[in-house]
Amino acid sequence: MSTSHALYLSLLNSCKNLTSLHQFHANLLKTGLHADPLLIGKLLLHSTITLSGSLHYALTLFRHTPNPDVFMYNTIIRGLAESDSPHKSIAKFIEMKKIPSLSPDSFSFAFCLKAAANLRSLRDGVQLHCQVWKHGMNTHLYVETTLISMYGECECVCEAMKVFDEMPDRNVVAWNAVITACFRGGDLKEARELFDLMEFRDLTSWNVMLAGFVKSGELEMARGMFVEMAEKDDVSWSTMIVGFAHNGCFDEVFGYFRELLREGIRPNEVSLTGVLSACAQAGAFDFGTILHGFVEKAGLSWILSVNNALLDAYSKCGNLGMAKLVFKRMPGEKSIVSWTSMMAGLAMHGLGEEVIKLFHEMEESGTRPDELTFIMILYACSHAGLVDLGCEFFKKMRDVYNIKPAIEHYGCMVDLYGRCGQLQKAYEFVSQMPVPPNDIIWRTLLGACSIHGNVKLAELVKGKLLELDPNNSSDLVLLSNIYAVAGKWKNVDDVRRSMSDQRIKKTPGWSMIEVDKIMYKFVAGTKQDKITEEAYEKLKEIISRLRVERNYVPEVGSVLHDIEEEEKEDSVSMHSEKLAIAFGIARLCKGKTIRIVKNLRVCKDCHTVMKLISQVYNLEIVVRDRSRFHSFRNGSCSCRDYW
């Protein structure tokens, strides 16, 4: 390599963004070195693999490169295989094969097989396997290992095992690949047996087993494997933290993170985002603020994904002020995830106008919205009652950004019309959809019927749902409540008898609250322990005070008609969110905001009670239910009773 080559390659490695890459390329054009295969090949590699978000530039560069060689083709095949369009990788491979002077090498096949794996395309994978044999690559260790991974991603364990068994030489990477293939295909027993047969296990092998167990939901097996490990690295800890967070085991996540710190291991990007994700899901605001302090102190605030996770955690814990602060202070350019996460937080709090303003700021920054961005915009319009604006954005998504509406976008439009009471328009929209409406679309419309008490349309919609998802308990519960509010008690009995006959159980409602950095979960009707007894006693005191000071009378319209009035009142008075709030009032310092996370939609009576509590006890209560956030202050709610 010449001195000038070394100098230019050093300059290329210093390019950290697309602007500097453009300047480097311009310099090559100016000096006439743009025809140098080595420099153009390295420039292509840098823009395809090293520099994030510049694949489009690499493709343009490739198109304008005369007579690209195999290295250049492999670079593009690799970049496309790891992109959102892996099918283009296979197309580029086929294009290369048509050039007589070029012949695919082991890297060509390995990268293209990766594309087939990412596509989960067994057809393409098998055809590539045939080409591997044709070109004599069937004994190449790297290619064979990639073949095992491809079959594993396609859940073809037998084929993966066959390739593995026929390998003349196997290294630890091949063993790990076949074990992963077994996990992908759901054969946990075979995975464990292969692991036990390995003569040489490195730390990666143990981590493969950990990842396989947690992704399969076998948390106890993962826990046992973790304890068994003689050595653990940051990947081991990250796997446990992310895996348990994904399975909703938040206390375990916080416990593993604390243990990680006690072991003196520096948390990496994955473990931090994993534990912050747990905070977001559980509504663990206090633990989230501690993590924020750790991020700042450890000098990790420059990591974009960690900032995005912090933003999401604060938003989902109901503290928009801190979420906005994190968003504002993000270093460098904000990603589409950053913008969309901030929009999601605002949308969940019903701040539709702010979401729209932020969307326009994002457009001005040069960031192109994607499918998820428009879901957030439509969601925001729906929960803020901005029907006309929602329709405009739906049109803009198609006409300006050429984004084809997905089923989620159609669902948002049905919700948009349904929430504001335009049920007929919502039904007409569903009837005219260019794609068949799924059960979620009809369920959204059924929810709107429940809000506005439209029995006739609800019965029609339920007929559609019976065809698509006949055993869904939430549909039957909704229909039962619609009948109850309308006073059609015979219909209520019929629906509930049908549920009993089919052994369909209602999803139990639960609510969680964080007190002294510990998450407490309440489920109405469960066996009482000391914690629930404390909550029940405090709740009785609260309800009594609301009756005296605010003439509170429980809303029992949707409760079964054939039980005594007092029992009806007890039924609604003991909902899980009321218990969680009562526990918070009993345990938290006076004046501290009470934050609740609930898995179902807040009922009308609980919503009323929370407004009254916020007024009588001079408290701020923030509740995140399945649908949105409710911030209660001075007897009113941020949703303006529109949820």
Helices and strands as residue ranges (DSSP letters): H 3-13, H 18-31, G 33-35, H 37-45, I 46-50, H 55-63, H 70-81, H 86-97, H 106-119, H 122-134, H 141-153, H 157-165, H 172-184, H 188-197, H 203-215, H 219-228, H 234-246, H 250-262, H 269-282, H 285-297, H 304-316, H 320-328, H 336-348, H 352-365, H 371-384, H 387-399, H 407-419, H 423-431, H 439-452, H 455-468, H 473-485, H 489-501, E 510-515, E 518-523, H 530-550, H 565-573, H 576-587, E 594-598, H 604-616, E 621-624, E 629-633, E 636-637
